[in-house]
């Protein structure tokens, strides 16, 4: 009897894990109709987004990482399709390309945080380093004193390792611990939003 209950519990936990993954990417979950798509869900469960603080150039960056089961070019395309940012990322409410010629871009963002209670407008100078599969940005104007960071893509056996690093200095009136804590809350959603968008594009292309 105990072994039967244990088996039932393990089965329930497995179902809960899959449901949790589906909640992160519902559009993907509705189309899991072949073995490769089921494998994508397994990789999502095995490689969730991780966030940690790292000291880089004397600044405490919040650094997120996630493995996306796709080629680096597919992830790069999702990152650089700026006109779809509001569809991909739940925290981006509006995006305007001010200067989009070549690898040097100037982009204006309106983003929300703290569950939508706060909204910020800022403009970033973005540099695409395609050969290195890296995108860097620095604050140009708007909210915050400093807003620096980068995306870095690296091919791995399971697909692409995505690194998302960000440092924000909110200025004298905003404690740095509060800024860092809020970044750690937001960054997993950004990474999971990106993964879901890449997987949806893969499924749609089949």
ABEGO torsion letter per residue (X at the ends): XAAAAAAAAAAAAAAAAAAAAAAABAAAAAABABAAAAAAAAAAAABBBBBBBBBBGGBBBBBBBBBBBBBAAAAAAAAABAAAAAAABAABABBBBABABEABBBBBBBBBBGGGABBBBBBBBBBBBAAAGBBBBBBABEBEABBBEBBBBBBBAAEBBBBBBBBBBAEAABBAAAAAAAAAAAAAAAAAAAAAAAAAAAAAAX
